[in-house]
Amino acid sequence: MTIQLSPTLEKRVARIAKARGIQPKQLVEEAVRAYLKPQTPPRPETAARRELRALLRNKKKTVDFDAALHKARAYARQMEDDNAEFIERAAKRYAKTVDVPQP
């Protein structure tokens, strides 16, 4: 049987064969043999593996803590700005009901 390779692929095969110290023909035979080797049947799935897959399906995505903290702080600042008037009124009402010691 004759196999024709592109010039680029032929150069790569020759380079790899030379590095291994074998003939290019032997390298091509090994590659074809490895390609045609019968595939091993899949291993049966164990109970532990099934349980692990189930746990991974329900796992929460990993969150970048710094990015989440930045987002939460920005949201808190926005909420404070949006409700500044209400917070000020509530603080004044609370100050009237609590005895604050005078300096």
C-alpha positions in Angstrom: 0.0 0.0 0.0 1.2 3.5 -0.8 0.3 6.5 1.4 0.9 9.9 -0.1 1.5 12.7 2.4 1.5 16.5 1.8 5.0 18.0 1.7 4.5 19.7 5.1 3.3 16.5 6.8 6.1 14.5 5.1 8.7 16.9 6.6 7.1 16.6 10.0 7.1 12.8 9.9 10.7 12.8 8.8 11.7 15.2 11.6 9.9 13.2 14.3 11.3 9.9 12.9 14.8 11.3 12.9 14.4 12.5 16.5 13.3 9.0 17.5 16.0 7.3 15.5 13.7 5.3 13.3 12.7 5.2 9.7 9.8 7.4 8.6 8.1 4.3 7.3 8.1 2.8 10.8 6.6 6.0 12.3 3.8 6.0 9.8 3.1 2.3 10.5 3.0 2.9 14.3 0.6 5.8 13.8 -1.7 3.8 11.6 -1.6 0.8 14.0 -2.4 3.1 16.9 -5.2 4.7 15.0 -6.8 1.4 14.1 -6.3 -0.2 17.5 -9.6 -1.5 18.9 -11.0 0.9 21.5 -11.4 -0.3 25.0 -15.0 -0.6 26.2 -16.1 2.1 28.6 -15.7 1.2 32.3 -19.0 0.6 34.2 -20.0 3.6 36.2 -19.7 3.1 40.0 -22.1 4.3 42.6 -19.5 6.8 43.9 -19.1 8.2 40.4 -22.9 8.6 39.9 -23.1 10.3 43.3 -20.3 12.7 42.4 -22.0 13.5 39.1 -25.3 14.3 40.9 -23.4 16.5 43.3 -21.6 18.4 40.5 -24.9 19.0 38.7 -26.3 20.9 41.7 -23.1 22.7 42.6 -23.2 26.4 42.7 -20.9 28.2 40.4 -17.7 29.5 41.9 -18.0 33.3 42.6 -15.1 35.6 42.5 -15.2 37.0 46.0 -13.6 40.3 45.2 -16.0 41.0 42.3 -19.0 40.0 44.4 -17.9 42.2 47.3 -17.4 45.2 44.9 -20.9 44.6 43.4 -22.5 44.4 46.9 -20.8 47.6 48.1 -21.9 49.4 44.9 -25.4 48.2 45.5 -25.4 49.3 49.1 -24.1 52.8 48.2 -26.9 53.1 45.6 -29.5 52.0 48.1 -28.2 54.5 50.6 -28.3 57.3 48.1 -31.8 56.3 47.0 -33.1 56.2 50.5 -31.0 59.0 52.1 -34.1 61.2 52.9 -35.9 58.3 54.6 -32.8 57.4 56.6 -32.4 61.0 57.8 -36.0 61.2 58.9 -35.8 57.9 60.7 -32.6 58.9 62.5 -34.3 62.1 63.7 -37.3 60.2 64.9 -35.1 57.7 66.7 -33.1 60.4 68.4 -36.3 62.0 69.8 -37.3 58.6 71.5 -33.9 57.8 73.0 -32.2 59.8 75.7 -28.9 60.8 74.3 -26.5 61.9 77.0 -25.4 65.5 76.6 -21.7 66.3 76.8 
